[in-house]
Amino acid sequence: MLQTAVAPNQWRDRPIKAGVLEVVMRPTRKSTLVLLVAAVVLFLLSASGQANTYWASGPSWIGFIGWFGFLISALLLIVSGLFAAVSWMRHRDRLSTR
């Protein structure tokens, strides 16, 4: 009796890798968390130079950078959340590949 060993299909057993553009366009939990931490830090910096705050004697230009940075990061968080919600709604019937 002759027995042959069958090698596993190397291409079928490999995990599927996403393309570069797909990875760039997909917000991850890590990037969302980093954006959230940045928003909190920028919001705290926005108190610099404002009257009746702990940092009233600080430079006001740091407060402006903090405030506008906070607004931009808040906008990016909203866009990231909308993208994640729409992506979840479009792909909820598919099985996860992760």
C-alpha positions in Angstrom: 0.0 0.0 0.0 1.5 3.3 -1.1 0.7 6.3 1.1 1.3 9.9 0.0 1.5 12.8 2.3 -0.7 15.7 1.2 0.8 19.1 1.9 -1.6 21.7 3.2 -2.6 24.3 0.7 -0.3 27.2 1.6 -2.3 29.9 -0.1 -5.7 28.8 1.3 -4.4 28.6 4.9 -2.8 32.1 4.9 -4.7 34.9 6.5 -6.1 37.4 4.0 -4.2 40.7 4.2 -6.0 44.0 3.5 -4.7 46.3 0.9 -2.8 49.4 1.9 -5.6 51.8 1.0 -8.2 49.7 3.0 -6.0 49.8 6.1 -5.5 53.5 5.8 -9.2 54.2 5.4 -10.3 52.0 8.3 -10.3 53.7 11.7 -9.0 51.4 14.4 -9.6 51.4 18.1 -6.1 52.4 18.7 -6.3 55.5 16.4 -9.6 56.5 17.9 -8.2 56.2 21.4 -5.2 58.3 20.5 -7.5 60.9 19.0 -9.6 60.9 22.1 -6.6 61.4 24.4 -5.3 64.2 22.1 -8.7 65.9 22.3 -8.6 65.8 26.1 -5.1 67.2 26.3 -5.8 69.9 23.8 -9.0 70.9 25.7 -6.9 71.2 28.9 -4.4 73.4 27.1 -7.1 75.7 25.8 -7.5 77.1 29.4 -4.1 78.8 29.1 -4.4 82.6 29.0 -8.2 82.6 29.7 -9.6 84.8 32.5 -10.8 83.1 35.8 -8.9 79.9 35.2 -5.9 78.2 36.9 -3.7 79.1 33.9 -4.8 82.8 33.6 -1.2 84.0 33.6 -0.2 81.6 30.8 0.3 82.6 27.2 -2.9 83.0 25.3 -1.5 81.6 22.0 -1.2 78.2 23.7 -4.9 78.5 24.6 -5.7 79.2 20.9 -3.7 76.3 19.7 -5.4 74.0 22.3 -8.9 75.2 21.5 -8.6 75.0 17.7 -6.8 71.6 18.0 -9.6 70.4 20.2 -12.2 71.5 17.7 -10.4 69.7 14.9 -9.9 66.5 16.9 -13.6 66.6 17.9 -14.6 66.9 14.3 -12.3 64.0 13.4 -13.8 61.9 16.2 -17.3 62.5 14.8 -16.2 61.6 11.3 -14.5 58.5 12.6 -17.6 57.5 14.5 -19.8 58.0 11.6 -17.5 56.0 9.3 -17.4 53.2 11.8 -21.2 53.1 12.2 -21.8 53.1 8.4 -19.1 50.4 8.0 -20.7 48.3 10.7 -24.1 48.7 9.1 -22.9 47.7 5.7 -20.9 44.7 6.8 -23.0 43.3 9.7 -24.2 40.4 7.7 -20.6 39.3 6.7 -18.4 37.1 8.9 -15.4 38.8 10.5 -12.1 37.8 9.0 -10.1 38.9 12.1 
